[in-house]
Every structure is written in structure tokens, then in C-alpha cells.
Amino acid sequence: MSKPTLAEIVGKLTAKQRKFAEGLVFGGLSKAESYRQAYRWSGNSANGMRVSATRTAQKPNVDLAIKAMVEDKTARWWADKGKLQNFVMDGLTSTASTAESDITKLKAYELLGRTRYASIFEEPQANESTAELHGSIIDTIQARLSILLSSADVIDITPSAGRGKSRRVQGPKAIPVDSGQVGETLTGGGEGG
């Protein structure tokens, strides 16, 4: 059996229950305030309203609808990464400038500094652009290949050279050979010596 959709779950609620759930999830209201608005509470007892709000939130259909709405809201935030990033950045900026606690402000500034937009706490080499890094790697490889291919001592490894035989040649099919120093073991790539 497939999981019911949000519309199917919300469709089982009364209009007041739906408004109550939406106030909690999308309005950011407390249970009591959401209940007051949805049910047009006019009673004198704030405690009575809180009890009624809690009971309403615990009803199986309402509880399921609240959970489904939260899941849907979260999925929408993650689906729109740009919107989520803007929300987080706006929240951090607002907290950093309006929070009463110095510790809260400091934490907000720290988090802002760690974002990919600021990156002020990273080491300089970590900020190096990927394109520059790739260009540097390519330049290094090309320079080393150029040195290797310009070597005078090369061995032709094409099949026409005959099995087990080698001859010295120049040209594009040649692989450079380093004869090394007398008594030195060749490792093939600068790993030691």
C-alpha cells in the first residue's frame, strides 16, 4: 500500500483542524496561538486554551497532518537550495545584528565567516581557485612530458621491433629511458633512489 499524499491526509481534517496545523507548521505559531486563531477562542482561561491546543495536536489525524506538513515543508526547502541558502544567510545576518546576547552574535558571525561566501577562516591555499589548480597541474605535467620526450635515449616498444628485442629510435613512438648512475636502482618515477 502506498503512502498517502499530503492532500489526502489534510483532506481528513476539519477546516479548523487544518487551520490549526497550518498555523503550527507554516505560521510558526505556538500551539496555543494557533488554536486561538483556528478555533476563534474567546475563553478567559489561558490554561484551558493550552490544554485544548495540546489535545487537538495529539489527535491522530491532526498529528499525522502536522508531521506530513513538516515533511513537505522540509522537502520543499531542500529542493530549492538557493532559497534555503538565502534563508540561512538572512537568518544568520539578522541574528548577528539584532541578538541581545553577545555569545549569540559571536556564533552567528562565526557561522557567517565559515560560509562559502566568506571563507575567512580557511587557509589561503584552501581558497585557491579550482581552475588555477587544474591549470597548474596541467602545466606541470606538460613540462615534465616535454623533458621526458626530448631525451636522446629512447626505446621503441612498437610490436614491429620484435619480441624481446629493442632498438634505439627517435620520434613519437619512443619512450624515454633513464640509464641512471652506476649502481643506482631505477624506480621509474621519482619514488626514491
Beta strands, then each sheet from edge to edge (+ up, - down):
strand 1: 154-156
strand 2: 174-176
sheet 1: 1+ 2-
end
